[in-house]
Amino acid sequence: MRLATICFGLVPLALRGQAPAAAPSACSNTPTYSTCELVFELSDKDAAAHTHPYVSVDLKVEFRSPRHRTWAIPAYWDGGRRMVVRFAPTEAGDWDYHVIGNLADWDDKKGSFTAASSESRGFLRPANKHHWAYTERDSRGLDQAHLWMGATEMLFATMDDAAFRTVADARAAQKFNHLRGWLVSQAQEGAFSSPDTPNVEYFQRLDQRIRYLNQKGITADLILAGGPGYLVKAFPTWQQRSRYLRFVAGRYGAMNVTWQAVDQWEDYPDSRALLKEVGGLLKQLDPYQHPRTTGAHLTSTPLLDDGWMDFAAYGTPDDNLGAVEHQLYGVPFVNLDFGREDSGAGKSGPNDLDANEFRHRLWNATMDGQYPTYTNSGAGAPYANSPGAKAMTVWFDFMSDARHWELEPYFDVDGGRAVALEDTEYVVYIEKPGPVELTVEKHGYDVYWINPIDGESIRKKFSGEHFTGEPPSRSHDWILHVVRESHLEGMNKSFKFESRDIVLQEVEANTPKVPFAMEEPKGDLSLSKPVPYSAKLTRESRATRLMRWLWMGEVAADHQGYRVLATSQKGEMQPPRSIATNFPALMHLRLYGMNANGKIYELDSACQINP
């Protein structure tokens, strides 16, 4: 029997050393947030008892930090008689570890090592309600914000090595810091030959790719299974799914990753219960608590109440949905698919866009309070460089200079949409150039008109509390940045991470103050045909001149979660069959209306859904 130790830094990718089981130098000098691998070789006796280690070996190592925190890491099978525990120390100093499991030769073995300090910013965590930060502070003791900018490359695990490197290098140069893709999918062959037989070579190659992304400063956004219903097709029983989760959590939890359970949760029967099990176990298995969500056709917020998700994901450019939900939930929002740029691969659906429309959607998602993810209608290296990717780099450069982790939707503007840190900076997106009016706190400001295509800017000055102006030209969209630059610089040096509390508003629900009424639907709804819906304003005012609407339905008795039914004042709606498991069903119908000042009102009703 043998215990080998392999340490991988996030920056230099190299074998650091090997040590026998009892050696105090095991994992010695591993830098914080670099991976250290404890490799357990099964003895002849253990191998005879565990002829299929992936299924039957239950092994974990508990690591105790210098500050007396305990991290339990599950082992994963890596072929033959080899079980591996991959660990990343989060603190410099002396660590102890304790082996626990059903291998007689290894159970209750103990050891220790010393981790070295590093300049790593750590892993990601949700912060300040709707934003992101790293787990480590900078040399000044200040929290460090993370500006999430993602790209999608679903087949990154299976494309050839040269193409993968080309894509990864291009995305890093373009300043993307997330890459999203499938761990396994129905489009990828060779990951598993059966539900309990992973292809070790496939995952060893994937190890290297995720490590390469991390070296480039890119977090891997890992989708556990891609394709409609594929998680259940690939792993039909809960025992098989739990072993798969243990395998991937042990294998990738020590790396810089996020978890995105499936690509569209709505495609699974009884999806809420399924993902509650999956997400709950993933939360338990990952002591680093990497951010967790699931992809969605529309929104993943219906699953927030189950406690396993810590950020919400969108799969739609719908500004009504995004703007309203931002006011309702205190979690970060990431839009995974607000549109796919067509830069030569061709369009296959209404969500495939030219570069201009893609850019418009990018900035509108930002005004909704969402972090963006880039997607192209083509895949791989031929489409890595495109006008849309350049627009994303412009976005990143601009937002990096802003206090982006405190920007929230701002409504005291005409002629555009805005986010702001009031009293400090205001960012206005003008999709259709024309006159702009913006109310600000009374100060002197630097004013920048920024071209979102190439980042070029025109600087002016302004003093007062009511800015009026017009973009330099009407040939394209513009960004207006009104900022107290010297004040902002001072805040970044001395202020705490959160200079203000972000407080979710109290929704005005079912009171006489609600300025609208439900006119339709009247009577029952049907799964077989759409029915009319409409809301009527009962009090018109300057605030109600622009309303955003969100209709939602839930059959509480069947525990499937709510579904988005519509996002306009009127039209036709048809509940999805997945809203319930038994019909007829009594549905709770909820209507949100948000006025031009950002105030949200709610009305509730009930109706029956018939088959």
C-alpha positions in Angstrom: 0.0 0.0 0.0 1.2 3.5 -0.7 0.2 7.1 -0.3 1.6 9.6 -2.8 1.2 13.3 -2.6 1.0 15.5 -5.7 0.7 19.3 -5.4 -0.4 21.5 -8.3 -0.3 25.3 -8.1 -2.9 27.3 -9.9 -0.2 29.2 -11.7 2.7 26.8 -12.2 1.4 23.4 -13.3 4.0 20.9 -12.1 4.6 17.9 -9.9 5.8 19.2 -6.6 6.7 16.1 -4.7 5.8 12.7 -3.3 5.9 11.4 0.2 5.0 8.2 2.1 1.9 8.0 4.2 3.4 8.8 7.6 5.8 11.4 6.3 5.2 14.8 8.0 6.1 16.5 4.8 3.0 15.2 3.0 1.6 18.2 1.1 4.3 20.3 2.7 4.7 23.9 1.3 1.5 23.6 -0.8 0.6 27.3 -1.5 -2.9 28.3 -0.4 -5.6 27.7 -3.1 -3.3 25.3 -5.0 -4.2 21.7 -5.2 -2.6 18.9 -3.3 -3.4 15.3 -4.1 -3.3 12.4 -1.6 -3.1 9.2 -3.6 -4.3 6.0 -1.8 -3.3 2.7 -3.4 -5.5 -0.2 -2.3 -3.7 -3.2 -0.8 -4.3 -6.7 -2.1 -6.7 -7.2 0.8 -8.7 -4.0 0.2 -8.7 -4.6 -3.6 -10.2 -8.1 -3.1 -12.9 -6.6 -0.9 -13.6 -3.7 -3.4 -13.5 -5.1 -6.9 -15.3 -1.9 -8.2 -13.8 0.9 -6.1 -15.9 3.6 -7.8 -19.0 2.0 -6.3 -18.0 0.5 -3.0 -15.1 2.5 -1.6 -16.2 5.2 0.8 -13.2 7.3 1.8 -12.8 10.9 2.9 -10.1 13.0 4.5 -10.9 15.5 7.2 -8.4 18.5 7.1 -8.2 20.7 10.2 -6.9 24.2 9.5 -4.6 26.4 11.6 -7.7 28.3 12.7 -9.4 25.0 13.6 -11.8 24.8 10.8 -12.6 21.3 9.4 -12.8 20.5 5.7 -14.1 17.0 4.7 -13.0 16.0 1.2 -14.4 12.8 -0.5 -12.0 10.6 -2.4 -12.6 9.9 -6.1 -11.6 6.8 -8.0 -8.8 7.4 -10.6 -8.5 4.0 -12.2 -7.2 0.6 -11.0 -6.6 0.6 -7.3 -6.1 4.3 -7.1 -8.2 6.6 -4.9 -7.4 10.3 -4.7 -8.2 13.1 -2.3 -7.6 16.5 -4.0 -7.4 19.4 -1.5 -6.6 23.1 -1.6 -5.5 24.6 1.7 -7.2 28.0 2.3 -4.8 29.1 5.1 -1.1 29.2 5.5 0.3 27.3 8.5 0.0 23.9 10.1 -2.7 21.5 9.0 -3.7 18.1 10.4 -5.6 15.5 8.4 -7.5 12.3 9.4 -8.4 9.5 7.0 -11.9 8.0 7.4 -13.4 5.2 5.4 -14.1 1.6 4.7 -10.5 0.7 3.6 -9.1 -1.2 6.5 -5.5 -0.3 5.8 -6.2 3.4 5.7 -9.1 4.1 8.1 -8.1 6.3 11.1 -4.6 7.2 9.7 -3.5 10.7 10.5 -0.9 13.2 9.3 0.1 16.8 9.1 1.7 19.3 6.8 2.4 23.0 6.5 0.8 25.1 3.8 2.6 28.1 2.4 1.1 31.5 1.8 0.3 32.8 -1.7 -1.0 35.9 -3.4 -4.2 34.0 -4.5 -7.5 35.9 -4.2 -9.2 32.7 -3.3 -12.4 31.3 -4.5 -15.7 33.1 -5.3 -18.5 34.0 -2.9 -21.8 36.0 -3.2 -21.4 39.4 -1.7 -23.4 42.6 -1.1 -26.8 41.0 -2.0 -26.4 41.0 -5.9 -22.7 40.9 -6.4 -19.5 38.8 -6.1 -16.3 38.9 -4.1 -13.2 36.7 -3.6 -12.8 34.8 -0.3 -9.5 36.5 0.5 -8.7 40.1 1.2 -5.9 42.1 -0.4 -2.7 43.2 1.2 -4.5 46.3 2.7 -7.1 44.1 4.4 -9.8 45.1 1.9 -12.3 42.8 0.4 -11.8 42.1 -3.3 -14.7 42.3 -5.7 -15.1 39.9 -8.6 -16.5 41.2 -11.9 -18.1 38.1 -13.5 -17.8 37.9 -17.3 -18.5 34.5 -18.7 -18.2 32.7 -22.1 -19.9 29.5 -23.2 -18.1 26.6 -24.8 -20.3 23.7 -24.1 -17.9 21.1 -25.6 -14.7 22.4 -24.0 -14.2 18.9 -22.5 -14.1 17.1 -25.8 -12.8 19.5 -28.4 -9.2 18.7 -29.6 -6.4 20.0 -27.5 -5.2 22.6 -30.0 -8.7 24.0 -30.3 -9.2 24.1 -26.6 -6.0 26.0 -26.0 -6.8 28.5 -28.8 -10.2 29.1 -27.2 -8.9 29.4 -23.6 -6.0 31.7 -24.7 -8.4 33.9 -26.7 -10.9 34.2 -23.9 -8.2 35.0 -21.4 -6.8 37.7 -23.7 -10.4 39.1 -24.1 -10.6 39.3 -20.2 -13.2 36.6 -19.7 -12.9 35.1 -16.3 -15.5 32.3 -16.6 -15.9 29.5 -19.1 -19.1 27.5 -19.1 -19.5 24.0 -20.4 -20.8 20.4 -19.9 -19.0 17.8 -17.8 -21.0 15.1 -19.5 -23.8 15.3 -22.1 -25.6 13.3 -24.7 -23.4 15.1 -27.3 -20.2 13.9 -25.7 -19.1 10.3 -26.0 -16.8 8.5 -23.7 -17.3 10.1 -20.3 -19.0 7.0 -18.8 -19.3 3.6 -20.4 -22.1 2.8 -17.9 -23.7 4.8 -15.0 -21.0 3.5 -12.6 -18.0 3.3 -14.9 -16.3 6.6 -15.6 -13.7 6.8 -18.3 -10.6 7.7 -16.3 -8.7 9.1 -19.2 -11.6 11.4 -20.1 -11.6 12.9 -16.7 -7.8 13.1 -16.4 -7.8 15.1 -19.6 -10.6 17.3 -18.2 -8.5 17.8 -15.0 -5.8 19.3 -17.2 -8.2 21.6 -19.0 -9.8 23.0 -15.9 -6.4 23.5 -14.4 -5.3 25.3 -17.6 -8.3 27.6 -17.3 -7.6 28.3 -13.7 -4.0 29.2 -14.6 -5.4 31.7 -17.1 -7.5 33.3 -14.4 -10.7 31.6 -15.7 -13.2 29.9 -13.4 -14.8 26.8 -14.9 -18.6 26.9 -14.7 -19.4 23.2 -14.7 -22.8 21.9 -15.9 -23.2 18.4 -14.4 -25.2 17.1 -17.3 -26.2 18.6 -20.7 -29.2 18.0 -22.8 -32.9 17.6 -21.9 -33.3 15.1 -19.1 -29.7 13.8 -19.5 -28.8 13.7 -15.9 -31.5 11.1 -15.2 -30.9 9.3 -18.5 -27.1 8.9 -17.7 -27.6 8.1 -14.1 -31.1 6.6 -13.7 -31.1 5.9 -9.9 -30.4 8.2 -7.0 -27.6 6.0 -5.9 -25.9 6.4 -9.3 -26.4 10.1 -9.2 -25.0 10.4 -5.7 -21.9 8.5 -6.7 -21.5 10.8 -9.7 -21.8 13.8 -7.5 -19.3 12.5 -5.1 -16.9 11.8 -7.9 -17.1 15.3 -9.5 -17.2 17.1 -6.1 -14.1 15.3 -5.0 -12.4 15.7 -8.3 -13.1 19.4 -8.9 -14.1 20.9 -5.6 -10.5 22.0 -4.9 -10.3 23.9 -8.2 -11.7 27.3 -9.1 -15.2 26.3 -10.3 -18.9 27.0 -10.0 -21.7 24.4 -10.2 -24.5 24.8 -12.7 -26.6 21.6 -12.2 -28.2 21.2 -15.6 -28.5 23.5 -18.6 -32.3 23.9 -18.4 -34.0 22.7 -15.3 -37.5 23.0 -16.8 -36.7 20.1 -19.1 -36.9 17.5 -16.3 -40.0 15.9 -14.9 -40.4 16.6 -11.2 -37.4 18.8 -11.6 -37.7 20.7 -8.3 -37.4 17.5 -6.2 -34.6 16.2 -8.4 -32.5 19.3 -8.2 -33.2 19.7 -4.5 -31.6 16.3 -3.9 -28.7 17.0 -6.3 -28.0 20.5 -5.1 -28.4 19.5 -1.4 -25.8 16.7 -1.8 -23.5 18.9 -3.8 -23.7 21.5 -1.0 -22.8 18.8 1.5 -19.9 17.3 -0.5 -18.2 20.6 -1.4 -16.7 22.2 1.7 -15.4 25.1 -0.3 -19.0 26.1 -1.0 -18.4 27.1 -4.6 -21.4 29.0 -6.0 -24.3 26.8 -7.1 -27.2 27.3 -9.5 -28.9 25.7 -12.4 -29.4 26.8 -16.0 -32.9 27.7 -17.1 -34.9 28.5 -20.2 -36.2 31.5 -18.3 -35.1 31.8 -14.6 -33.9 29.5 -11.9 -35.4 31.7 -9.1 -38.3 29.2 -8.5 -35.8 26.9 -6.8 -34.2 29.5 -4.5 -36.5 28.6 -1.6 -35.1 25.1 -1.5 -31.8 26.4 0.0 -29.2 24.8 -2.2 -28.7 27.7 -4.7 -26.8 30.8 -3.9 -27.2 32.7 -7.2 -29.9 32.9 -9.9 -29.4 32.2 -13.6 -31.3 33.4 -16.6 -31.7 31.9 -20.1 -33.6 34.8 -21.7 -33.1 38.5 -22.6 -36.5 39.4 -21.2 -35.9 42.7 -19.4 -39.3 42.7 -17.7 -38.5 39.4 -16.0 -35.0 40.4 -15.0 -35.8 43.9 -13.8 -38.7 42.8 -11.6 -36.9 39.8 -10.1 -33.9 41.9 -9.3 -36.0 43.8 -6.8 -37.4 40.6 -5.2 -34.4 38.4 -4.5 -31.2 39.2 -2.6 -28.8 37.0 -4.6 -26.5 37.6 -7.6 -28.0 37.2 -11.1 -26.0 35.8 -14.0 -27.6 35.7 -17.5 -26.3 32.6 -19.2 -28.1 33.2 -22.6 -29.3 36.7 -23.3 -28.5 36.1 -27.0 -26.0 34.3 -29.2 -23.9 36.3 -31.5 -23.8 35.1 -35.1 -20.4 36.0 -36.4 -20.4 33.6 -39.3 -21.8 30.3 -38.2 -25.3 31.2 -39.2 -28.6 31.7 -37.3 -30.7 28.8 -36.2 -33.3 30.6 -34.0 -34.7 34.0 -32.9 -32.0 34.2 -30.2 -29.2 34.4 -32.7 -28.2 38.0 -33.3 -25.9 40.3 -35.2 -23.2 42.1 -33.3 -25.2 45.2 -32.8 -28.3 43.5 -31.3 -26.0 41.3 -29.1 -24.4 44.5 -27.7 -27.8 46.0 -27.0 -28.8 43.0 -25.1 -25.5 42.9 -23.2 -26.0 46.4 -21.8 -29.7 45.9 -21.1 -28.9 42.8 -19.1 -26.4 45.0 -17.1 -29.1 47.6 -16.5 -31.3 44.7 -15.2 -28.6 44.1 -12.6 -27.2 40.9 -14.2 -23.7 39.6 -14.9 -23.3 38.5 -18.5 -22.2 35.3 -20.3 -21.2 35.4 -23.9 -22.5 32.8 -26.4 -21.8 32.4 -30.1 -24.0 30.5 -32.6 -20.7 28.7 -33.6 -18.4 26.7 -31.4 -14.7 26.4 -31.0 -11.7 28.3 -32.2 -13.1 29.7 -35.5 -15.5 31.9 -33.6 -13.3 32.9 -30.6 -12.6 36.4 -32.0 -15.7 38.4 -33.0 -17.2 41.8 -32.7 -19.4 40.6 -29.8 -16.4 39.3 -27.9 -14.7 42.7 -28.4 -17.8 44.4 -27.0 -17.6 42.2 -24.0 -14.0 43.3 -23.4 -15.1 46.9 -23.7 -17.8 46.1 -21.1 -15.3 44.6 -18.8 -12.8 47.4 -19.1 -15.5 50.0 -18.3 -17.1 48.1 -15.4 -13.6 47.4 -13.9 -13.1 51.1 -13.4 -16.5 51.5 -11.8 -17.5 50.5 -8.3 -19.4 47.7 -10.0 -20.1 45.7 -6.8 -22.3 48.5 -5.5 -24.1 49.5 -8.7 -27.9 48.9 -8.5 -30.7 49.7 -11.0 -31.5 53.4 -10.8 -34.8 54.9 -12.0 -34.5 58.7 -11.9 -33.6 58.9 -15.6 -35.4 59.6 -18.9 -34.0 58.6 -22.3 -32.1 55.6 -21.1 -31.7 52.9 -18.4 -29.3 53.3 -15.5 -27.5 51.6 -12.6 -25.9 53.8 -10.0 -24.1 54.1 -6.7 -26.0 57.3 -5.7 -23.9 60.3 -4.7 -20.9 58.7 -6.4 -21.5 57.4 -10.0 -24.3 56.9 -12.5 -24.1 54.6 -15.5 -26.8 55.2 -18.2 -27.3 53.0 -21.3 -28.9 54.9 -24.2 -29.9 52.2 -26.7 -31.7 54.7 -29.0 -29.7 58.0 -28.9 -31.7 61.1 -28.0 -32.1 63.6 -25.2 -31.2 62.2 -21.7 -32.2 63.6 -18.3 -30.6 62.3 -15.1 -31.2 63.4 -11.6 -28.1 63.2 -9.4 -26.9 64.3 -5.9 -25.7 67.9 -6.1 -21.9 67.8 -6.7 -19.4 68.4 -9.4 -19.0 65.4 -11.8 -16.8 64.1 -14.6 -19.0 63.2 -17.5 -18.0 60.6 -20.1 -19.7 59.6 -23.3 -18.5 56.1 -24.1 -18.8 54.2 -27.4 -19.7 50.6 -26.4 -18.4 49.3 -29.7 -14.7 50.2 -29.1 -14.6 51.9 -25.7 -13.5 55.3 -27.0 -14.8 58.2 -24.8 -15.4 61.9 -24.8 -14.9 63.7 -21.5 -16.8 66.7 -20.2 -17.6 68.4 -16.8 -20.9 68.9 -15.0 -22.0 70.5 -11.7 -25.5 70.4 -10.3 -28.3 67.9 -9.6 -30.1 67.7 -12.9 -28.0 66.6 -15.9 -29.4 67.0 -19.4 -27.6 66.1 -22.6 -27.5 64.2 -25.8 -25.0 61.6 -27.1 -22.3 62.9 -29.5 -24.0 61.2 -32.4 -27.1 59.1 -33.2 -25.3 56.5 -35.3 -25.2 53.9 -32.5 -25.9 53.3 -28.8 -24.0 55.0 -26.1 -22.9 54.8 -22.4 -23.1 57.9 -20.2 -20.9 57.8 -17.1 -21.5 60.6 -14.6 -18.9 60.1 -11.8 -17.2 61.9 -9.0 -13.8 60.5 -9.9 -11.7 61.8 -7.0 -14.4 60.7 -4.5 -14.5 57.3 -6.1 -10.7 56.9 -5.9 -10.8 57.8 -2.2 -13.6 55.2 -1.6 -11.6 52.5 -3.2 -8.7 53.2 -1.0 -10.4 53.6 2.4 -14.0 52.6 2.4 -15.2 49.2 3.4 -16.5 46.9 0.7 -20.1 48.0 1.2 -20.4 51.7 1.5 -24.2 51.4 1.8 -26.7 48.7 2.6 -28.7 47.2 -0.3 -32.1 46.8 1.1 -34.8 44.8 -0.8 -38.0 46.8 -1.0 -41.2 45.8 0.7 -43.7 44.9 -2.0 -47.1 46.7 -1.8 -49.4 43.7 -2.0 -53.2 43.5 -2.4 -53.9 46.9 -0.9 -55.8 50.0 -2.3 -52.4 51.5 -3.1 -51.9 49.0 -6.0 -52.5 51.1 -9.2 -53.7 48.3 -11.4 -56.2 45.5 -11.4 -56.4 42.0 -13.1 -59.0 42.0 -15.8 -58.2 38.6 -17.2 -58.0 35.6 -17.0 -61.6 35.0 -16.2 -62.5 31.4 -15.2 -60.3 28.3 -15.6 -57.0 28.0 -17.5 -56.2 25.1 -19.9 -53.1 23.1 -20.7 -54.4 22.6 -24.2 -55.0 26.1 -25.4 -53.9 29.7 -24.5 -56.3 32.0 -22.7 -56.3 35.9 -22.6 -54.7 37.8 -19.8 -54.7 41.5 -19.1 -54.0 44.1 -16.4 -55.7 47.5 -16.3 -54.2 50.6 -14.8 -56.6 52.1 -12.2 -54.5 55.2 -11.5 -52.4 56.9 -14.2 -49.5 59.0 -13.1 -46.0 59.9 -14.1 -44.8 56.8 -12.2 -47.2 54.5 -14.2 -46.2 55.9 -17.6 -43.8 52.9 -17.9 -44.8 49.6 -16.2 -43.0 46.3 -16.2 -45.1 43.2 -15.7 -44.5 39.7 -14.4 -47.2 37.0 -14.2 -46.4 33.9 -12.2 -48.3 30.8 -11.3 -47.8 28.0 -8.7 -49.6 24.9 -7.8 -48.5 24.6 -4.1 -50.0 21.2 -3.5 -47.7 19.5 -6.1 -44.5 21.3 -4.9 -43.2 22.0 -8.5 -42.4 25.6 -7.8 -43.8 28.6 -9.6 -43.6 29.2 -13.3 -43.3 32.4 -15.3 -46.5 32.7 -17.4 -46.1 36.1 -19.1 -44.2 39.4 -18.9 -46.4 41.9 -20.6 -49.6 43.9 -19.7 -51.8 41.7 -21.8 -51.8 38.8 -24.3 -52.3 35.1 -24.1 -50.9 32.7 -21.6 -50.7 28.9 -21.4 -49.4 27.2 -18.2 -46.7 24.6 -18.9 -47.6 21.0 -18.1 -44.7 20.9 -15.6 -46.4 23.3 -13.3 -48.2 20.4 -11.6 -48.3 16.6 -11.5 -52.0 16.2 -11.0 -54.9 17.8 -12.9 -57.2 19.6 -12.5 -55.1 21.7 -10.2 -55.7 24.9 -8.2 -53.1 27.5 -9.2 -52.1 30.6 -7.2 -51.8 33.4 -9.8 -49.6 36.3 -8.9 -49.1 39.6 -10.9 -46.2 41.9 -10.2 -46.2 45.4 -11.7 -43.1 47.7 -11.4 -43.5 51.4 -12.1 -41.1 53.9 -13.6 -39.7 54.6 -10.1 -38.9 51.0 -9.5 -41.7 50.5 -7.0 -43.2 47.0 -7.1 -46.9 46.2 -6.5 -48.5 42.8 -6.3 -51.9 41.3 -6.8 -52.9 37.7 -6.1 -55.7 35.5 -7.4 -56.5 31.8 -7.8 -57.8 29.8 -10.7 -58.1 26.2 -11.8 -56.0 24.5 -14.5 -57.7 21.9 -16.5 -55.9 19.3 -18.7 
